[in-house]
Amino acid sequence: MNPVRLHATPLAGLTLIEAGSVSDARGRFTRVFCEDELHALQPGLHFPQINLSATRTRGSVRGLHFQHPPASEAKLIRCLRGRVFDVAVDLRAGSPTFLRWHAVELDAEGPLQVFIPAGFAHGFQALSDEVELLYLHTARWSRAHEGGLHPADPRLGIAWPLPLSNLSARDAGAAPLGADFAGITP
Ligand SMILES: Cc1cn([C@H]2C[C@H](O)[C@@H](COP(=O)(O)OP(=O)(O)O[C@H]3O[C@H](C)C(=O)[C@H](O)[C@H]3O)O2)c(=O)[nH]c1=O
């Protein structure tokens, strides 16, 4: 099996994971997560909740979401079907890259996954129809601690590849970031 490779990004802790896989005449076997291999990302990495979303139409956007402390969460994201423009925004109070975003294209055929540390907001745009995304969460979902940003928030300036579509009422109604927003301490 090809070894897993970790790639840093300009946002400290946000890491691209080139998952280990082996291909043969039958197809491909991919190791999505291994405690030992990904210990370097976060000691004691543990995922009490795993979610799966299916998005039907190209251009649809889900997010940007995060959870406030004490329910702040890191996420490991894997595209299982189609292709997405996956975005993480640094919300960590005092971070030198506060409110900066970074995006990566993930697709079901490639080895790339992304690890998003606690303190980041996450969202994605479907670049194909029929997208499925797998999320491994380091915290349980807590409606009381949910936070959200509008994907078109002018303070973020995210360069989405396609016109935004199919936002949920929650995402479309997300309040713009106030000038006084100082971030979260995960
Ligand atoms: C996350 C979650 C949600 N829910 C309920 C809440 C809503 O009634 C429904 C859909 O949740 P939401 O509209 O937040 O789903 P998305 O807009 O697809 O958000 C997801 O996609 C973006 C990109 C993310 O990063 C979030 O982690 C993830 O929540 O499931 C649950 O019951 N359990 C859960 O763990």
The ligand as a Gaussian input file, in Angstrom:
#p B3LYP/6-31G(d) Opt

LIG

0 1
 C      -24.166000      17.822000      11.623000
 C      -25.464000      17.194000      12.069000
 C      -26.680000      17.675000      11.681000
 N      -27.814000      17.061000      12.126000
 C      -29.096000      17.522000      11.634000
 C      -29.295000      19.008000      11.680000
 C      -30.158000      19.269000      10.477000
 O      -31.521000      19.079000      10.830000
 C      -29.761000      18.170000       9.502000
 C      -28.810000      18.657000       8.446000
 O      -27.811000      19.420000       9.115000
 P      -27.151000      20.607000       8.339000
 O      -28.221000      21.377000       7.617000
 O      -26.241000      21.310000       9.280000
 O      -26.280000      19.807000       7.271000
 P      -25.295000      20.501000       6.246000
 O      -25.775000      21.857000       5.884000
 O      -25.077000      19.511000       5.184000
 O      -23.951000      20.687000       7.086000
 C      -22.935000      19.726000       6.942000
 O      -22.090000      20.177000       5.936000
 C      -21.192000      21.215000       6.308000
 C      -20.305000      21.490000       5.116000
 C      -20.428000      20.851000       7.520000
 O      -19.202000      21.025000       7.635000
 C      -21.218000      20.366000       8.641000
 O      -20.373000      19.629000       9.552000
 C      -22.374000      19.486000       8.308000
 O      -23.342000      19.731000       9.280000
 O      -29.119000      17.156000      10.282000
 C      -27.790000      15.958000      12.929000
 O      -28.841000      15.417000      13.293000
 N      -26.588000      15.469000      13.340000
 C      -25.417000      16.044000      12.939000
 O      -24.350000      15.569000      13.328000

